[in-house]
Amino acid sequence: MEQGNTKFTKYFICSMIQVLLIPLYGFVPLYLTIVANTAWKTGRYEECEKLNSIVKILLTIGFVFIAVVSVVLTVGLIHLFYSM
């Protein structure tokens, strides 16, 4: 087995970014990241990998949502300033 849950740090940082940008949604991947790390520490490696895959999907959805909202807001602001 690997030495430690190597995905924990990456997923934890990404989850914290999402907590700052979309708080209600960002807590879900953050919680599951912590649960996955706890599972790794207690030797439940299969459960950890399953949770890590769920976290990866949730983080991807969150970052796509952030990108879409950013584009919509940018286009909306550009339209607002050019229409004045």
PDB file of N, CA, C and O in Angstrom:
ATOM      1  N   MET A   1       0.825  -1.189   0.000  1.00  0.00           N
ATOM      2  CA  MET A   1       0.000   0.000   0.000  1.00  0.00           C
ATOM      3  C   MET A   1       0.872   1.257   0.000  1.00  0.00           C
ATOM      4  O   MET A   1       2.053   1.219   0.346  1.00  0.00           O
ATOM      5  N   GLU A   2       0.260   2.354  -0.394  1.00  0.00           N
ATOM      6  CA  GLU A   2       0.960   3.633  -0.390  1.00  0.00           C
ATOM      7  C   GLU A   2       1.205   4.088   1.038  1.00  0.00           C
ATOM      8  O   GLU A   2       0.609   3.567   1.981  1.00  0.00           O
ATOM      9  N   GLN A   3       2.076   5.052   1.182  1.00  0.00           N
ATOM     10  CA  GLN A   3       2.331   5.588   2.507  1.00  0.00           C
ATOM     11  C   GLN A   3       1.408   6.773   2.751  1.00  0.00           C
ATOM     12  O   GLN A   3       1.719   7.893   2.347  1.00  0.00           O
ATOM     13  N   GLY A   4       0.311   6.543   3.388  1.00  0.00           N
ATOM     14  CA  GLY A   4      -0.639   7.602   3.706  1.00  0.00           C
ATOM     15  C   GLY A   4      -1.607   7.852   2.562  1.00  0.00           C
ATOM     16  O   GLY A   4      -1.422   7.385   1.438  1.00  0.00           O
ATOM     17  N   ASN A   5      -2.624   8.590   2.887  1.00  0.00           N
ATOM     18  CA  ASN A   5      -3.630   8.966   1.908  1.00  0.00           C
ATOM     19  C   ASN A   5      -3.080  10.134   1.104  1.00  0.00           C
ATOM     20  O   ASN A   5      -3.167  11.283   1.538  1.00  0.00           O
ATOM     21  N   THR A   6      -2.514   9.848  -0.066  1.00  0.00           N
ATOM     22  CA  THR A   6      -1.822  10.871  -0.850  1.00  0.00           C
ATOM     23  C   THR A   6      -2.780  11.903  -1.443  1.00  0.00           C
ATOM     24  O   THR A   6      -2.348  12.996  -1.808  1.00  0.00           O
ATOM     25  N   LYS A   7      -4.044  11.587  -1.544  1.00  0.00           N
ATOM     26  CA  LYS A   7      -5.014  12.510  -2.127  1.00  0.00           C
ATOM     27  C   LYS A   7      -5.577  13.483  -1.090  1.00  0.00           C
ATOM     28  O   LYS A   7      -6.243  14.454  -1.449  1.00  0.00           O
ATOM     29  N   PHE A   8      -5.317  13.230   0.178  1.00  0.00           N
ATOM     30  CA  PHE A   8      -5.933  14.032   1.236  1.00  0.00           C
ATOM     31  C   PHE A   8      -5.591  15.509   1.116  1.00  0.00           C
ATOM     32  O   PHE A   8      -6.491  16.348   1.151  1.00  0.00           O
ATOM     33  N   THR A   9      -4.329  15.842   0.977  1.00  0.00           N
ATOM     34  CA  THR A   9      -3.923  17.248   0.955  1.00  0.00           C
ATOM     35  C   THR A   9      -4.550  17.980  -0.229  1.00  0.00           C
ATOM     36  O   THR A   9      -5.073  19.083  -0.071  1.00  0.00           O
ATOM     37  N   LYS A  10      -4.499  17.374  -1.402  1.00  0.00           N
ATOM     38  CA  LYS A  10      -5.061  18.003  -2.602  1.00  0.00           C
ATOM     39  C   LYS A  10      -6.568  18.208  -2.448  1.00  0.00           C
ATOM     40  O   LYS A  10      -7.081  19.292  -2.722  1.00  0.00           O
ATOM     41  N   TYR A  11      -7.273  17.167  -2.009  1.00  0.00           N
ATOM     42  CA  TYR A  11      -8.718  17.270  -1.863  1.00  0.00           C
ATOM     43  C   TYR A  11      -9.096  18.224  -0.737  1.00  0.00           C
ATOM     44  O   TYR A  11     -10.104  18.924  -0.833  1.00  0.00           O
ATOM     45  N   PHE A  12      -8.307  18.258   0.318  1.00  0.00           N
ATOM     46  CA  PHE A  12      -8.594  19.165   1.437  1.00  0.00           C
ATOM     47  C   PHE A  12      -8.464  20.616   0.992  1.00  0.00           C
ATOM     48  O   PHE A  12      -9.320  21.439   1.315  1.00  0.00           O
ATOM     49  N   ILE A  13      -7.409  20.938   0.257  1.00  0.00           N
ATOM     50  CA  ILE A  13      -7.212  22.313  -0.211  1.00  0.00           C
ATOM     51  C   ILE A  13      -8.316  22.706  -1.199  1.00  0.00           C
ATOM     52  O   ILE A  13      -8.865  23.804  -1.107  1.00  0.00           O
ATOM     53  N   CYS A  14      -8.639  21.832  -2.126  1.00  0.00           N
ATOM     54  CA  CYS A  14      -9.719  22.125  -3.078  1.00  0.00           C
ATOM     55  C   CYS A  14     -11.059  22.297  -2.364  1.00  0.00           C
ATOM     56  O   CYS A  14     -11.860  23.155  -2.737  1.00  0.00           O
ATOM     57  N   SER A  15     -11.298  21.490  -1.351  1.00  0.00           N
ATOM     58  CA  SER A  15     -12.538  21.613  -0.582  1.00  0.00           C
ATOM     59  C   SER A  15     -12.595  22.938   0.164  1.00  0.00           C
ATOM     60  O   SER A  15     -13.652  23.563   0.243  1.00  0.00           O
ATOM     61  N   MET A  16     -11.469  23.365   0.708  1.00  0.00           N
ATOM     62  CA  MET A  16     -11.446  24.648   1.417  1.00  0.00           C
ATOM     63  C   MET A  16     -11.710  25.805   0.457  1.00  0.00           C
ATOM     64  O   MET A  16     -12.383  26.768   0.824  1.00  0.00           O
ATOM     65  N   ILE A  17     -11.197  25.725  -0.750  1.00  0.00           N
ATOM     66  CA  ILE A  17     -11.481  26.753  -1.760  1.00  0.00           C
ATOM     67  C   ILE A  17     -12.975  26.787  -2.058  1.00  0.00           C
ATOM     68  O   ILE A  17     -13.570  27.859  -2.168  1.00  0.00           O
ATOM     69  N   GLN A  18     -13.574  25.614  -2.188  1.00  0.00           N
ATOM     70  CA  GLN A  18     -15.008  25.576  -2.457  1.00  0.00           C
ATOM     71  C   GLN A  18     -15.824  26.052  -1.259  1.00  0.00           C
ATOM     72  O   GLN A  18     -16.884  26.652  -1.439  1.00  0.00           O
ATOM     73  N   VAL A  19     -15.355  25.799  -0.058  1.00  0.00           N
ATOM     74  CA  VAL A  19     -16.061  26.299   1.128  1.00  0.00           C
ATOM     75  C   VAL A  19     -16.080  27.832   1.098  1.00  0.00           C
ATOM     76  O   VAL A  19     -17.076  28.449   1.475  1.00  0.00           O
ATOM     77  N   LEU A  20     -14.994  28.436   0.656  1.00  0.00           N
ATOM     78  CA  LEU A  20     -14.930  29.890   0.586  1.00  0.00           C
ATOM     79  C   LEU A  20     -15.808  30.456  -0.527  1.00  0.00           C
ATOM     80  O   LEU A  20     -16.397  31.525  -0.368  1.00  0.00           O
ATOM     81  N   LEU A  21     -15.899  29.744  -1.654  1.00  0.00           N
ATOM     82  CA  LEU A  21     -16.639  30.263  -2.800  1.00  0.00           C
ATOM     83  C   LEU A  21     -18.112  29.854  -2.819  1.00  0.00           C
ATOM     84  O   LEU A  21     -18.973  30.655  -3.183  1.00  0.00           O
ATOM     85  N   ILE A  22     -18.401  28.636  -2.435  1.00  0.00           N
ATOM     86  CA  ILE A  22     -19.793  28.157  -2.368  1.00  0.00           C
ATOM     87  C   ILE A  22     -19.972  27.386  -1.055  1.00  0.00           C
ATOM     88  O   ILE A  22     -19.914  26.157  -1.037  1.00  0.00           O
ATOM     89  N   PRO A  23     -20.189  28.116   0.034  1.00  0.00           N
ATOM     90  CA  PRO A  23     -20.125  27.514   1.378  1.00  0.00           C
ATOM     91  C   PRO A  23     -21.041  26.311   1.615  1.00  0.00           C
ATOM     92  O   PRO A  23     -20.578  25.301   2.144  1.00  0.00           O
ATOM     93  N   LEU A  24     -22.298  26.382   1.251  1.00  0.00           N
ATOM     94  CA  LEU A  24     -23.198  25.277   1.565  1.00  0.00           C
ATOM     95  C   LEU A  24     -22.809  23.999   0.839  1.00  0.00           C
ATOM     96  O   LEU A  24     -22.922  22.909   1.400  1.00  0.00           O
ATOM     97  N   TYR A  25     -22.357  24.121  -0.391  1.00  0.00           N
ATOM     98  CA  TYR A  25     -21.953  22.942  -1.155  1.00  0.00           C
ATOM     99  C   TYR A  25     -20.561  22.471  -0.765  1.00  0.00           C
ATOM    100  O   TYR A  25     -20.306  21.268  -0.724  1.00  0.00           O
ATOM    101  N   GLY A  26     -19.662  23.396  -0.478  1.00  0.00           N
ATOM    102  CA  GLY A  26     -18.269  23.059  -0.224  1.00  0.00           C
ATOM    103  C   GLY A  26     -18.037  22.227   1.024  1.00  0.00           C
ATOM    104  O   GLY A  26     -17.028  21.530   1.127  1.00  0.00           O
ATOM    105  N   PHE A  27     -18.959  22.293   1.971  1.00  0.00           N
ATOM    106  CA  PHE A  27     -18.785  21.516   3.196  1.00  0.00           C
ATOM    107  C   PHE A  27     -18.955  20.014   2.961  1.00  0.00           C
ATOM    108  O   PHE A  27     -18.412  19.206   3.714  1.00  0.00           O
ATOM    109  N   VAL A  28     -19.696  19.640   1.932  1.00  0.00           N
ATOM    110  CA  VAL A  28     -19.914  18.210   1.658  1.00  0.00           C
ATOM    111  C   VAL A  28     -18.605  17.519   1.261  1.00  0.00           C
ATOM    112  O   VAL A  28     -18.242  16.517   1.877  1.00  0.00           O
ATOM    113  N   PRO A  29     -17.878  18.029   0.239  1.00  0.00           N
ATOM    114  CA  PRO A  29     -16.602  17.371  -0.083  1.00  0.00           C
ATOM    115  C   PRO A  29     -15.578  17.496   1.044  1.00  0.00           C
ATOM    116  O   PRO A  29     -14.753  16.602   1.232  1.00  0.00           O
ATOM    117  N   LEU A  30     -15.626  18.596   1.791  1.00  0.00           N
ATOM    118  CA  LEU A  30     -14.698  18.751   2.915  1.00  0.00           C
ATOM    119  C   LEU A  30     -14.937  17.666   3.957  1.00  0.00           C
ATOM    120  O   LEU A  30     -13.992  17.032   4.426  1.00  0.00           O
ATOM    121  N   TYR A  31     -16.181  17.457   4.315  1.00  0.00           N
ATOM    122  CA  TYR A  31     -16.529  16.431   5.300  1.00  0.00           C
ATOM    123  C   TYR A  31     -16.120  15.041   4.804  1.00  0.00           C
ATOM    124  O   TYR A  31     -15.531  14.258   5.549  1.00  0.00           O
ATOM    125  N   LEU A  32     -16.438  14.743   3.542  1.00  0.00           N
ATOM    126  CA  LEU A  32     -16.114  13.419   3.007  1.00  0.00           C
ATOM    127  C   LEU A  32     -14.602  13.216   2.884  1.00  0.00           C
ATOM    128  O   LEU A  32     -14.120  12.091   3.017  1.00  0.00           O
ATOM    129  N   THR A  33     -13.855  14.284   2.632  1.00  0.00           N
ATOM    130  CA  THR A  33     -12.392  14.190   2.594  1.00  0.00           C
ATOM    131  C   THR A  33     -11.843  13.812   3.955  1.00  0.00           C
ATOM    132  O   THR A  33     -10.950  12.972   4.066  1.00  0.00           O
ATOM    133  N   ILE A  34     -12.381  14.438   4.988  1.00  0.00           N
ATOM    134  CA  ILE A  34     -11.928  14.133   6.349  1.00  0.00           C
ATOM    135  C   ILE A  34     -12.320  12.711   6.739  1.00  0.00           C
ATOM    136  O   ILE A  34     -11.537  12.007   7.376  1.00  0.00           O
ATOM    137  N   VAL A  35     -13.521  12.286   6.364  1.00  0.00           N
ATOM    138  CA  VAL A  35     -13.958  10.915   6.654  1.00  0.00           C
ATOM    139  C   VAL A  35     -13.077   9.909   5.919  1.00  0.00           C
ATOM    140  O   VAL A  35     -12.719   8.873   6.480  1.00  0.00           O
ATOM    141  N   ALA A  36     -12.723  10.208   4.662  1.00  0.00           N
ATOM    142  CA  ALA A  36     -11.853   9.304   3.898  1.00  0.00           C
ATOM    143  C   ALA A  36     -10.479   9.198   4.537  1.00  0.00           C
ATOM    144  O   ALA A  36      -9.903   8.111   4.588  1.00  0.00           O
ATOM    145  N   ASN A  37      -9.949  10.302   5.021  1.00  0.00           N
ATOM    146  CA  ASN A  37      -8.643  10.270   5.665  1.00  0.00           C
ATOM    147  C   ASN A  37      -8.696   9.464   6.965  1.00  0.00           C
ATOM    148  O   ASN A  37      -7.759   8.733   7.290  1.00  0.00           O
ATOM    149  N   THR A  38      -9.787   9.603   7.696  1.00  0.00           N
ATOM    150  CA  THR A  38      -9.962   8.814   8.921  1.00  0.00           C
ATOM    151  C   THR A  38     -10.046   7.327   8.588  1.00  0.00           C
ATOM    152  O   THR A  38      -9.484   6.492   9.298  1.00  0.00           O
ATOM    153  N   ALA A  39     -10.750   7.002   7.504  1.00  0.00           N
ATOM    154  CA  ALA A  39     -10.845   5.600   7.079  1.00  0.00           C
ATOM    155  C   ALA A  39      -9.461   5.065   6.724  1.00  0.00           C
ATOM    156  O   ALA A  39      -9.135   3.922   7.041  1.00  0.00           O
ATOM    157  N   TRP A  40      -8.656   5.881   6.072  1.00  0.00           N
ATOM    158  CA  TRP A  40      -7.295   5.451   5.714  1.00  0.00           C
ATOM    159  C   TRP A  40      -6.473   5.174   6.964  1.00  0.00           C
ATOM    160  O   TRP A  40      -5.769   4.168   7.050  1.00  0.00           O
ATOM    161  N   LYS A  41      -6.572   6.081   7.930  1.00  0.00           N
ATOM    162  CA  LYS A  41      -5.778   5.930   9.157  1.00  0.00           C
ATOM    163  C   LYS A  41      -6.170   4.700   9.958  1.00  0.00           C
ATOM    164  O   LYS A  41      -5.342   4.135  10.672  1.00  0.00           O
ATOM    165  N   THR A  42      -7.429   4.278   9.845  1.00  0.00           N
ATOM    166  CA  THR A  42      -7.884   3.113  10.594  1.00  0.00           C
ATOM    167  C   THR A  42      -7.766   1.818   9.784  1.00  0.00           C
ATOM    168  O   THR A  42      -8.188   0.756  10.241  1.00  0.00           O
ATOM    169  N   GLY A  43      -7.189   1.911   8.578  1.00  0.00           N
ATOM    170  CA  GLY A  43      -6.933   0.706   7.807  1.00  0.00           C
ATOM    171  C   GLY A  43      -8.052   0.263   6.889  1.00  0.00           C
ATOM    172  O   GLY A  43      -7.983  -0.829   6.326  1.00  0.00           O
ATOM    173  N   ARG A  44      -9.075   1.073   6.721  1.00  0.00           N
ATOM    174  CA  ARG A  44     -10.179   0.724   5.810  1.00  0.00           C
ATOM    175  C   ARG A  44      -9.897   1.348   4.447  1.00  0.00           C
ATOM    176  O   ARG A  44     -10.504   2.353   4.077  1.00  0.00           O
ATOM    177  N   TYR A  45      -8.975   0.747   3.710  1.00  0.00           N
ATOM    178  CA  TYR A  45      -8.462   1.330   2.473  1.00  0.00           C
ATOM    179  C   TYR A  45      -9.503   1.342   1.351  1.00  0.00           C
ATOM    180  O   TYR A  45      -9.560   2.297   0.576  1.00  0.00           O
ATOM    181  N   GLU A  46     -10.313   0.308   1.255  1.00  0.00           N
ATOM    182  CA  GLU A  46     -11.338   0.257   0.205  1.00  0.00           C
ATOM    183  C   GLU A  46     -12.372   1.360   0.406  1.00  0.00           C
ATOM    184  O   GLU A  46     -12.786   2.014  -0.551  1.00  0.00           O
ATOM    185  N   GLU A  47     -12.783   1.562   1.644  1.00  0.00           N
ATOM    186  CA  GLU A  47     -13.743   2.630   1.940  1.00  0.00           C
ATOM    187  C   GLU A  47     -13.136   3.996   1.623  1.00  0.00           C
ATOM    188  O   GLU A  47     -13.814   4.886   1.110  1.00  0.00           O
ATOM    189  N   CYS A  48     -11.866   4.145   1.931  1.00  0.00           N
ATOM    190  CA  CYS A  48     -11.173   5.401   1.644  1.00  0.00           C
ATOM    191  C   CYS A  48     -11.152   5.676   0.143  1.00  0.00           C
ATOM    192  O   CYS A  48     -11.422   6.799  -0.282  1.00  0.00           O
ATOM    193  N   GLU A  49     -10.838   4.672  -0.654  1.00  0.00           N
ATOM    194  CA  GLU A  49     -10.796   4.863  -2.100  1.00  0.00           C
ATOM    195  C   GLU A  49     -12.176   5.185  -2.662  1.00  0.00           C
ATOM    196  O   GLU A  49     -12.302   6.005  -3.571  1.00  0.00           O
ATOM    197  N   LYS A  50     -13.212   4.541  -2.125  1.00  0.00           N
ATOM    198  CA  LYS A  50     -14.565   4.820  -2.583  1.00  0.00           C
ATOM    199  C   LYS A  50     -14.956   6.262  -2.251  1.00  0.00           C
ATOM    200  O   LYS A  50     -15.539   6.959  -3.082  1.00  0.00           O
ATOM    201  N   LEU A  51     -14.635   6.701  -1.044  1.00  0.00           N
ATOM    202  CA  LEU A  51     -14.937   8.075  -0.648  1.00  0.00           C
ATOM    203  C   LEU A  51     -14.122   9.072  -1.461  1.00  0.00           C
ATOM    204  O   LEU A  51     -14.625  10.136  -1.822  1.00  0.00           O
ATOM    205  N   ASN A  52     -12.868   8.737  -1.750  1.00  0.00           N
ATOM    206  CA  ASN A  52     -12.038   9.623  -2.560  1.00  0.00           C
ATOM    207  C   ASN A  52     -12.620   9.806  -3.961  1.00  0.00           C
ATOM    208  O   ASN A  52     -12.570  10.904  -4.516  1.00  0.00           O
ATOM    209  N   SER A  53     -13.167   8.741  -4.530  1.00  0.00           N
ATOM    210  CA  SER A  53     -13.768   8.880  -5.864  1.00  0.00           C
ATOM    211  C   SER A  53     -15.021   9.747  -5.810  1.00  0.00           C
ATOM    212  O   SER A  53     -15.279  10.516  -6.736  1.00  0.00           O
ATOM    213  N   ILE A  54     -15.802   9.634  -4.737  1.00  0.00           N
ATOM    214  CA  ILE A  54     -16.985  10.483  -4.575  1.00  0.00           C
ATOM    215  C   ILE A  54     -16.564  11.938  -4.403  1.00  0.00           C
ATOM    216  O   ILE A  54     -17.166  12.835  -4.993  1.00  0.00           O
ATOM    217  N   VAL A  55     -15.538  12.172  -3.600  1.00  0.00           N
ATOM    218  CA  VAL A  55     -15.039  13.535  -3.383  1.00  0.00           C
ATOM    219  C   VAL A  55     -14.549  14.137  -4.693  1.00  0.00           C
ATOM    220  O   VAL A  55     -14.801  15.311  -4.968  1.00  0.00           O
ATOM    221  N   LYS A  56     -13.856  13.350  -5.498  1.00  0.00           N
ATOM    222  CA  LYS A  56     -13.352  13.846  -6.781  1.00  0.00           C
ATOM    223  C   LYS A  56     -14.506  14.296  -7.676  1.00  0.00           C
ATOM    224  O   LYS A  56     -14.413  15.337  -8.325  1.00  0.00           O
ATOM    225  N   ILE A  57     -15.583  13.527  -7.716  1.00  0.00           N
ATOM    226  CA  ILE A  57     -16.757  13.894  -8.513  1.00  0.00           C
ATOM    227  C   ILE A  57     -17.388  15.174  -7.980  1.00  0.00           C
ATOM    228  O   ILE A  57     -17.727  16.069  -8.755  1.00  0.00           O
ATOM    229  N   LEU A  58     -17.548  15.266  -6.666  1.00  0.00           N
ATOM    230  CA  LEU A  58     -18.153  16.457  -6.070  1.00  0.00           C
ATOM    231  C   LEU A  58     -17.304  17.703  -6.284  1.00  0.00           C
ATOM    232  O   LEU A  58     -17.839  18.781  -6.542  1.00  0.00           O
ATOM    233  N   LEU A  59     -15.989  17.564  -6.179  1.00  0.00           N
ATOM    234  CA  LEU A  59     -15.105  18.704  -6.418  1.00  0.00           C
ATOM    235  C   LEU A  59     -15.173  19.145  -7.874  1.00  0.00           C
ATOM    236  O   LEU A  59     -15.161  20.342  -8.161  1.00  0.00           O
ATOM    237  N   THR A  60     -15.245  18.191  -8.791  1.00  0.00           N
ATOM    238  CA  THR A  60     -15.356  18.526 -10.206  1.00  0.00           C
ATOM    239  C   THR A  60     -16.648  19.284 -10.477  1.00  0.00           C
ATOM    240  O   THR A  60     -16.641  20.291 -11.186  1.00  0.00           O
ATOM    241  N   ILE A  61     -17.752  18.809  -9.921  1.00  0.00           N
ATOM    242  CA  ILE A  61     -19.033  19.493 -10.087  1.00  0.00           C
ATOM    243  C   ILE A  61     -18.955  20.906  -9.514  1.00  0.00           C
ATOM    244  O   ILE A  61     -19.438  21.858 -10.128  1.00  0.00           O
ATOM    245  N   GLY A  62     -18.353  21.037  -8.353  1.00  0.00           N
ATOM    246  CA  GLY A  62     -18.234  22.348  -7.722  1.00  0.00           C
ATOM    247  C   GLY A  62     -17.417  23.317  -8.543  1.00  0.00           C
ATOM    248  O   GLY A  62     -17.803  24.476  -8.691  1.00  0.00           O
ATOM    249  N   PHE A  63     -16.284  22.865  -9.086  1.00  0.00           N
ATOM    250  CA  PHE A  63     -15.448  23.760  -9.876  1.00  0.00           C
ATOM    251  C   PHE A  63     -16.090  24.105 -11.223  1.00  0.00           C
ATOM    252  O   PHE A  63     -15.897  25.210 -11.730  1.00  0.00           O
ATOM    253  N   VAL A  64     -16.848  23.177 -11.806  1.00  0.00           N
ATOM    254  CA  VAL A  64     -17.594  23.495 -13.028  1.00  0.00           C
ATOM    255  C   VAL A  64     -18.646  24.552 -12.713  1.00  0.00           C
ATOM    256  O   VAL A  64     -18.825  25.494 -13.486  1.00  0.00           O
ATOM    257  N   PHE A  65     -19.336  24.410 -11.599  1.00  0.00           N
ATOM    258  CA  PHE A  65     -20.336  25.397 -11.185  1.00  0.00           C
ATOM    259  C   PHE A  65     -19.690  26.770 -10.994  1.00  0.00           C
ATOM    260  O   PHE A  65     -20.228  27.780 -11.448  1.00  0.00           O
ATOM    261  N   ILE A  66     -18.542  26.805 -10.325  1.00  0.00           N
ATOM    262  CA  ILE A  66     -17.833  28.067 -10.110  1.00  0.00           C
ATOM    263  C   ILE A  66     -17.439  28.690 -11.447  1.00  0.00           C
ATOM    264  O   ILE A  66     -17.567  29.903 -11.617  1.00  0.00           O
ATOM    265  N   ALA A  67     -16.967  27.893 -12.388  1.00  0.00           N
ATOM    266  CA  ALA A  67     -16.568  28.405 -13.701  1.00  0.00           C
ATOM    267  C   ALA A  67     -17.764  28.975 -14.457  1.00  0.00           C
ATOM    268  O   ALA A  67     -17.671  30.048 -15.052  1.00  0.00           O
ATOM    269  N   VAL A  68     -18.885  28.259 -14.434  1.00  0.00           N
ATOM    270  CA  VAL A  68     -20.079  28.728 -15.143  1.00  0.00           C
ATOM    271  C   VAL A  68     -20.577  30.034 -14.534  1.00  0.00           C
ATOM    272  O   VAL A  68     -20.898  30.973 -15.263  1.00  0.00           O
ATOM    273  N   VAL A  69     -20.645  30.103 -13.223  1.00  0.00           N
ATOM    274  CA  VAL A  69     -21.109  31.325 -12.564  1.00  0.00           C
ATOM    275  C   VAL A  69     -20.154  32.475 -12.864  1.00  0.00           C
ATOM    276  O   VAL A  69     -20.603  33.600 -13.086  1.00  0.00           O
ATOM    277  N   SER A  70     -18.865  32.221 -12.875  1.00  0.00           N
ATOM    278  CA  SER A  70     -17.888  33.269 -13.184  1.00  0.00           C
ATOM    279  C   SER A  70     -18.078  33.809 -14.596  1.00  0.00           C
ATOM    280  O   SER A  70     -18.031  35.019 -14.815  1.00  0.00           O
ATOM    281  N   VAL A  71     -18.290  32.913 -15.548  1.00  0.00           N
ATOM    282  CA  VAL A  71     -18.496  33.345 -16.934  1.00  0.00           C
ATOM    283  C   VAL A  71     -19.793  34.140 -17.060  1.00  0.00           C
ATOM    284  O   VAL A  71     -19.820  35.178 -17.721  1.00  0.00           O
ATOM    285  N   VAL A  72     -20.855  33.667 -16.438  1.00  0.00           N
ATOM    286  CA  VAL A  72     -22.136  34.363 -16.510  1.00  0.00           C
ATOM    287  C   VAL A  72     -22.032  35.755 -15.878  1.00  0.00           C
ATOM    288  O   VAL A  72     -22.527  36.732 -16.440  1.00  0.00           O
ATOM    289  N   LEU A  73     -21.401  35.841 -14.734  1.00  0.00           N
ATOM    290  CA  LEU A  73     -21.243  37.148 -14.092  1.00  0.00           C
ATOM    291  C   LEU A  73     -20.370  38.081 -14.916  1.00  0.00           C
ATOM    292  O   LEU A  73     -20.668  39.271 -15.026  1.00  0.00           O
ATOM    293  N   THR A  74     -19.306  37.564 -15.490  1.00  0.00           N
ATOM    294  CA  THR A  74     -18.432  38.393 -16.319  1.00  0.00           C
ATOM    295  C   THR A  74     -19.172  38.908 -17.547  1.00  0.00           C
ATOM    296  O   THR A  74     -19.090  40.094 -17.866  1.00  0.00           O
ATOM    297  N   VAL A  75     -19.887  38.036 -18.230  1.00  0.00           N
ATOM    298  CA  VAL A  75     -20.659  38.446 -19.405  1.00  0.00           C
ATOM    299  C   VAL A  75     -21.739  39.440 -18.998  1.00  0.00           C
ATOM    300  O   VAL A  75     -21.972  40.422 -19.703  1.00  0.00           O
ATOM    301  N   GLY A  76     -22.391  39.201 -17.885  1.00  0.00           N
ATOM    302  CA  GLY A  76     -23.424  40.120 -17.406  1.00  0.00           C
ATOM    303  C   GLY A  76     -22.866  41.490 -17.076  1.00  0.00           C
ATOM    304  O   GLY A  76     -23.484  42.501 -17.411  1.00  0.00           O
ATOM    305  N   LEU A  77     -21.715  41.547 -16.429  1.00  0.00           N
ATOM    306  CA  LEU A  77     -21.102  42.835 -16.109  1.00  0.00           C
ATOM    307  C   LEU A  77     -20.636  43.571 -17.360  1.00  0.00           C
ATOM    308  O   LEU A  77     -20.787  44.789 -17.458  1.00  0.00           O
ATOM    309  N   ILE A  78     -20.069  42.836 -18.316  1.00  0.00           N
ATOM    310  CA  ILE A  78     -19.658  43.457 -19.577  1.00  0.00           C
ATOM    311  C   ILE A  78     -20.871  44.024 -20.303  1.00  0.00           C
ATOM    312  O   ILE A  78     -20.825  45.142 -20.816  1.00  0.00           O
ATOM    313  N   HIS A  79     -21.948  43.260 -20.345  1.00  0.00           N
ATOM    314  CA  HIS A  79     -23.174  43.745 -20.973  1.00  0.00           C
ATOM    315  C   HIS A  79     -23.710  44.976 -20.250  1.00  0.00           C
ATOM    316  O   HIS A  79     -24.158  45.924 -20.896  1.00  0.00           O
ATOM    317  N   LEU A  80     -23.673  44.974 -18.941  1.00  0.00           N
ATOM    318  CA  LEU A  80     -24.173  46.106 -18.157  1.00  0.00           C
ATOM    319  C   LEU A  80     -23.358  47.362 -18.428  1.00  0.00           C
ATOM    320  O   LEU A  80     -23.934  48.438 -18.591  1.00  0.00           O
ATOM    321  N   PHE A  81     -22.047  47.255 -18.481  1.00  0.00           N
ATOM    322  CA  PHE A  81     -21.212  48.430 -18.706  1.00  0.00           C
ATOM    323  C   PHE A  81     -21.312  48.954 -20.139  1.00  0.00           C
ATOM    324  O   PHE A  81     -21.247  50.163 -20.360  1.00  0.00           O
ATOM    325  N   TYR A  82     -21.470  48.052 -21.114  1.00  0.00           N
ATOM    326  CA  TYR A  82     -21.582  48.501 -22.501  1.00  0.00           C
ATOM    327  C   TYR A  82     -22.961  49.057 -22.806  1.00  0.00           C
ATOM    328  O   TYR A  82     -23.108  49.831 -23.751  1.00  0.00           O
ATOM    329  N   SER A  83     -23.971  48.690 -22.041  1.00  0.00           N
ATOM    330  CA  SER A  83     -25.315  49.190 -22.292  1.00  0.00           C
ATOM    331  C   SER A  83     -25.560  50.550 -21.641  1.00  0.00           C
ATOM    332  O   SER A  83     -26.602  51.162 -21.876  1.00  0.00           O
ATOM    333  N   MET A  84     -24.631  51.026 -20.839  1.00  0.00           N
ATOM    334  CA  MET A  84     -24.816  52.320 -20.166  1.00  0.00           C
ATOM    335  C   MET A  84     -24.551  53.457 -21.075  1.00  0.00           C
ATOM    336  O   MET A  84     -24.662  54.613 -20.667  1.00  0.00           O
TER     337      MET A  84
END
